[in-house]
Structure formats: structure tokens, C-alpha cells
Amino acid sequence: MNYSFANRIETLTGSVLRENAKKRQTNTQLISFAYGYPSVQAFPMETLGKISEKLYTKIDPETFLQYGATEGDGRLRQLIAARLRNTVDIQVKEDPLIVSGSTQAIDLVIKTLCNEGDIVLCEAQTFSGAVNAIKSYGAIPKAIPFDVEEQSMDLAYLEKTLAQDHEHKIKLIYVIPTFQNPLGTSMPLERRQALYALACQYDVLILEDDPYGDLLYTGKAIPKIKSLDDEERVIYAGSFSKILAPSTRLGFIVAPTPIFDKLVLVKQTTDSHTNFYWQVMLAEFMQYYAFEAHVETLKQLYARQAKLMMSGLQACPSDLLTVIEPTGGYFICCHLTEQVDPLRFYDYLETHGLAIIHGNIMSVSGKGYDRYFRLNFTKPSPKEIQQGCRIIQNALIDASVYTQPVSV
């Protein structure tokens, strides 16, 4: 039989990130710096066990095993709204919509706002799941060059792009300003202000994706773009995957009321509501247990991991590798200099059992970033971090143009 698929499916490709995860499960000898996973040590097992026991022995099962409101558990929504007001100065006017992770948040926003042929502006290197979500609805992801030194998309290029949009096809600017994935950078406040000003000037919306924002290790927190939003044009997406557990699939969206209402309708056609068991679990955690202390523990754990990986990478020859040092989040991004043969370098890593994420995977165009690669420091053990960094050092030397034999 010949199967006919919707046009929107034709541009989609399988997730290399998911394939890498499956490969790691079948090859336990492989060291993976490719995951965007938390450490198993990060899971608050004792607290979750206590809460779960309480639910099954003292709480009415109707509240967590029955169907619930699409918007989410009312108590959890209020707790998240209060947390946003207290921790990042986001003045929530409409309690957040609880969604199945920030990935669903992106999907719902694109589905709600974009028609086929509409354009979503993105940082040139960005979350591949967002790029696929954009494509899946027939919209077009358009890359805006990224200035690594400024830790920001090129705002002059962005303004030129917005000014040339005479057909008003640009519906949205998708951005990860805090601990960017894959670069690990954080957009300075003045750049956030300038980005927001451009969105106001050219009347476009911003989707601020912030799955890593709680995990600051050094320096001071930079205000969210949403906290600057006095025109109600920023949609803010957050996640508990990185500070509770990914399998809970708990995320949230803060949006202007007219957009919020449409998002609820779209979510009703998608999955009715997010897992209520885990919503109630999280609400109990936030209300009756030391949730913020738990987050602080994660920050201390991951800060040590990040420092260890940076130490290993800084031991590499600086004329062969440059490293973008993050102040938080999950990732460290590296760049091979012109003195390194990228193909030989990546072949060496694969042969010696180290998995990383190639820059082309995390780019809008899928090409042009052969010399970039992303490393995760939260999932591997300290021993794996040290071993993996040694493999990278050896790979650099092996792939250096100075050490390769010259053919005659």
C-alpha cells in the first residue's frame, strides 16, 4: 500500500538527541556528554516517596486520579505564579497554563499562532525540538546570526529582518536568553531590553523559553524578558524537568489572556490536561516541603560538575579549542579552531567512545556549524567527566593539522 502523509510531516526528521539516548542504553561503555539529562542524584527520592505515600493514604483520589481542568491544578498554578513573582519578578496576571513540559509549550504556541508560510525568527543555533515544532505546522524557522561575544542574537541583523518584513509574515521571535541551548550563554540585560524594544517597534510576539533559568551557579540573575513586558507581547515558558524530574512532564506557560484562552482550547484537542498525579505531587512539594532548598542543592551539585568539566577543557590547547564558559544551566559549548580537522576530531571521539552533540544538530539550517559542539555536564559522573575530557584532549592533538602526516 502507498501511504500518503500530511505535507507538514515531510520536513520532519528524527531526533538525533533521542537516537543518542537509545544508543547509550545499548552501549554502557559509551561516555555521553550528549544528554540534556539531570543527574540521578538530583531526584528528591525521599521527599517524593513521602508525598506519594500521603496521596495514596490520606488524599481523596478524586483530586489526582480523576480527569481535571485543562488549565491545570488550581493550587499548583497559584504556587507557580507566586514563585514567579517572588523569584524572577514576573507579575503573573493569569495563573500559568500547566503543560506537558516546555516542549509542549513550544508546540502549542506555534500551533496557536502560526499559519503555513509564517516565519518564526530563532537564534541560529537553538533547541532542535523548537525547530521541528515550527516546521511541523508549515511555518518557517529563520535563523538570526548569533554574536557569541555579546551572548546575544545579532540585534542589528534582527532589526533589518523585521524592517524588511513587508508582508508581515513574521509572527514570533523564539529565544532562549538564559543559559542558551546549545551555547550556554546568557543575554545581557541591555540586549534583552533592546530585543523587547524591537518586538514592540515592529509589533511581533516573543516566546521566551526558559527551561534552565533556575540553575544559576555564578554571578547575579539577569531579569527575564517577561519581567520587562508592559505591552503584553511576551509568552514565557518554563519547565520542572530540570529541577524535579523529566518524566513528570511538567511545564507551564505564562501568556497574555487572549493568547492564554486560545492555548487552553488547543491543549484540549491535544491531551485534555497534563498528568494530574504529578501536578498534585509538585504542589505538595512546593507547599509543604523545602522545594527551594532542593533547588539550591541542585545548583551546588551542578556547579561542581560544571567546574570539573571546565577544568578539563581548559587543559586543552587553547590554539585548538575555545570554550564558552556558562554561568548556569546544563551545557558547555566548544569551538574547534582552524588548526583542527573537524571530521578527524569527531571520528576520534566516536572511535574512543565519547558522545557529544554536533553543532549542526542544534542549528536552524542543519549546516555551517561543523566546528561547534555541545557538552552536558549534569548527567555524567565526575569520573566520566574526567575521562571524557581526556578523550577530547587526545582527539584535538590527533586532529591537529600540525600532527597529521603530510602526503607527498
N, C-alpha and C positions, 0 to 999 in steps of 0.2 A: 504494500500500500504506500502511496505517496502522501506524506504528511505536509500540511500547509500551516505555517506558523504566522503569527501576527508580525507586521513589519517591525514593531518595536523590539522584537526579540533578535532580529538579525544582527544587530550591532553588539549584542552582549557576548562576553567571553567568560570562561570560567575564572574563578578567583584563584590566583597564584598563591595568595595567603592561605586559603583553605587547603589547597593541594599540599603546601608545605607542612601544614599541621598533620595531614594524613601520613605524609612521608615520615615525619618524626615518630608517629605512633608505631610504624612498622620497622623503623631502624633506630633502636635505642642507643646505638653507638654514636649517632649523629649529635653534634652540639648545635643547638639552634639559637641564633641571635635574631631570628626572623619573626618570632611571635610578637603579637601585641597583647600578651597574656600577663596577668598578675602572678605573683609567686603563690604557691600553695600555702606558704607561711602567712600570707596576708588574709586568709579566710578566718573570720572570727568564730571558729567552730564551737567553742564552749558557750558563747552567748547565743548563737543560733540554735544550739541544742536546747538551751533553757527556754527560749521563746517558743520553739516548736512544741516542746512538752506542754507549755502553758496553753497553746492554741488547742491542742488535742485533748486537754483535760479540763480546762476552765473556761474556754471561749465558745460561744454559740457557733457551730459550724456553718450556720446560715451566713455568717459575716465573711467567711473566707473560702468556702467551698461552693457557694451558690453563684449564679450569674450576678454581675454587678454593673454599675454605671460605666458607660463608655469613657467618661471623663476621668475615671479612676476613683479610688477610695478617698472619701472626703477628708478624713483625718490626715492621710499621707499628703494630700495636695496642700492642706493648710501648713503642715510641718515643713514641706519643701519651700513653700512661699515664705515662711518665717525665716528659714535658713538662708534663703537668697537675700532677704532684706538685711539680715544681721551680718552675713559674711562677705557679700560682694556688692552690697548697696544697690541691688536691683529691686526697684519698687514695683512689686507684682500687683497689677490691678485685677487680673483674672487668675485665680489659682491655676497652677500648671496642669496641662493635659498629661496624664501618665501614659507612656508609650512603651513598646517592646524594644527598649534600647535606643540609642541615638541613631542607629541605622534606620530604624523605622521612622524616627522623627524626620530624617532627611527625605525618605521615600514619601511620606505623607505631605510634606511641604511642596515637593516637586509636583506630585500628583494634583495637589490642590491649586497650584498657581500657574503651572506651565502647560501651554498647548504645544503640539508638534511644531517644530521650527523656532520656538522661542529659545533665547540664549541665556545661559547661566554662566556668569564670569567666575572663574576659580583661580586660585594660586596655581602656578604652572606645575608644581609638584604638590600633590594633595592626596587625600584619602580615596583609594580606588573604589570603595563602596559608594561614595557620593557620585563619582563619575559615572558608574554603571547605573545608579538610580536616575540620573539626569537622562542618560541615553535611553533608558527603558521606557520613558514616556514620550520619546520622539523629540525631546529638547536637545539642545546643542551645548555641550560644555566648551567654553572658550578660555584658553589659558592666558593669564596675565603674568608676565615675567616677574620673577622674584629677586629682590635685592637682598642677598644674604647679609651683607654688612649692615644694612638698615633693618634687617629682620622683618621685612615687610614686602608685600607686593609692590611693584613699581607704580606709584600713585600717579606719576605723570603719564605713563602709558595707559593706566586705568582711565584717567580723565579724557585722554584723546579717544579712547574706545567708546566711552559714554557719549562724548560730543558727536561722534560720527554715527550714532545710532538713530538715524533719521526716521526709520520705520518703527521705532520703539519696540524692538524685538527683545531687548534685554529686560528680563523680569526680576533678576535676582543676582546678588553678589554672594557667593558662598565662600566663607573664610573660616580658618581655624587660627585665630590670633594668639592663643595662649598654648605654649608647648606644641607647636605645629607638628602635624604628622604628614610627612616623614622627617622634616628638618629639625624639629626640636626647638625652633626659635620662638621668641615671644615679641609680638609687635609693640613697640614703644607707645606710650600714651599719646604723644603728639601725632603719631601716624594713625592711631585709632580715631582720634578727633578729626584728622584730615579725611580719612576714609568715610566717616559718618557725614561730614560736610558735603562730600561729593555725592553720596547717596541722596542727601536732601536736595542738593542743587539739581540733580538730574532725575529726581523722583523715581528711584528704584529701591527695592527692599534689600535688606541684608539678612542672611541666615548665618548667625554666629554659632558655630559648632564648638562645644567646649567639654569634651569628654574627659580631659586630663586636668582641668583647671584647679581642682582641689590639691593637686600634688606639687606644691611649691617647696623646693629644697633650699634655695639660697636667694637672698635679696628680698625685695618687697613686692607684694602682689600689684599687678597693673590693673586698673579698673576695666571691667568688661565694656565692650561697645554698647551692650544693652543698658548699662548704667548711665550712658550719655543720651539715651533715646527719649528726647522730649517731643518727637514728632510721630511716635508710634510706628516706626518703619523697620525695627529690628526684631527678628524672630530668634529666640535664644533656645538652643537645645543642649541639655545636659544628660549625664548618664551616671548610674551607680555601678556599672560593670567594672570600673577600675578601683572602686573603693569599698565595694561589698563583694560581689561575685558576678562574673559574666553570665552564668547560666540563669540568673534571676531574670534577665532581660528586662531590666527596669531603667527607663529613661524618662525624660519629661520635656515638654515644650512650653515656653512662655511666649505668647503671641498677642498682638492687638485683638480685641474682642471680635471684630468682623472676621478676621482670619481664623481665630480660635474656633468659632462656631462652625466654619466650613471644615476645619480639620476634624472636628468631632464627627461630622457626617461622613467624611471619607473613612475615618477609622472604623465606623460602624459597618461599612461594607468590607472591611479588611479582616478584622478579627473580633469584632464586638467589644472586647475590652482586653486589657493587659492582665496577665496572671494575678488573680486576686490573692492567692495564698501568699505570694512573695510581697505583694503590696502591704498586706497586714503585718507580715514578718518585719518588713522595714519600718513601718510606722511604730510598731512596738519597740524596735531597736532605738529609733530616734527619740521616742518619748520617754522611755523608762530605763534605758541603758546609756553607757558613755560612748555614744556614737562619735562625737568629735575627738575624744581621746583615742578611739580606734583609728581614725584618720591620721592623727598625729603619729601613731605607731607605724603606720604605713609609710609616712613621709620619712621617718628616721630609717626604716629598713631600706627603702629605695634610694635614699641619699647615699647610704653606704655602698650600695650596688653601683650607683652611677659614678661615685668617686673611684671605685675599684676599676671600672671599665675605662674611665678617662685616664687613669694612671697607666694602664696597659697600652692604650692607644698613643699617649704622649711619649711612650718609649719608642715608638716607630719613627723612622727617619722623616723629619719634617719636610725634606725636599721631595718626598714621595707621597705623603699623605697630609691633608689638612682636616681638622676635626672641628665641628661646630659644637661647642660645649653648652648644654642646656642648663637652665636654672630649675627645671622641674619636668614632670611628665614621664614618658616611658622610653624615649628614643634618643640616640645619638646618631647624627648624620655625618658621614665622612665623604671626602672628595679626593680622588686619585689625581695627582699632578700629571703633567705631560710626560714626565720621566717614567711612567708606568704603562705597561701594555695591559689594558683592561681585560681582554679575553684571556690572556695568560694568568692574570691575577684571579679571576673568577674560577677558571679551571682548577687552579691550585686549591682554592677553598673547597670546591666540590670534591676533589680527589682526597683531600685530607679531612673531610667530614665536618665542615662548618657551613651552616646555612645562614645566609643573610638575605636582605631584600634589596634587589637591584633597583636603581633609581628609575629606570624606565617603567617598572611596575607601578610605581607611585607617581605617575605623571599623567597629565591630561592627554597628551599626544601619544604616549606609549613609546616615545623615542626621544633621543637627544640628551639623555642623562646617563650615559654609559659609565661615567666616572663618579657618579654618586652612588652610595649605598647606605641603607639604614640598618642600625643595630638596636636590639632591645636589651635592656639591662635588668628588667624587673623579673623575668621568668628564670633565666639560667642561674645556677648555683655559683657561689664565689669561685669554686674550683673550675667550673666550666668557663666562667668569665676569663680567668687567668689563662686557661688552656687555649681558648678561642682567640684571645689577643696575641698569644704567641704564634698561632697559625697565621693570623693576619700579618704579623711582622715578617714571618718567613715568606709569605706569599708576595709581599711587597718587594723583598730582596730578589726573589725568584723572577718576578715580572718586571724588574727594573731594566730599562734599556741599557744600563751600564753593565749589567751582569749577563745579558743574553749573548750567546755566541754570534759572531758576525759571519754571515755566509759569504763565501768567496766565489 
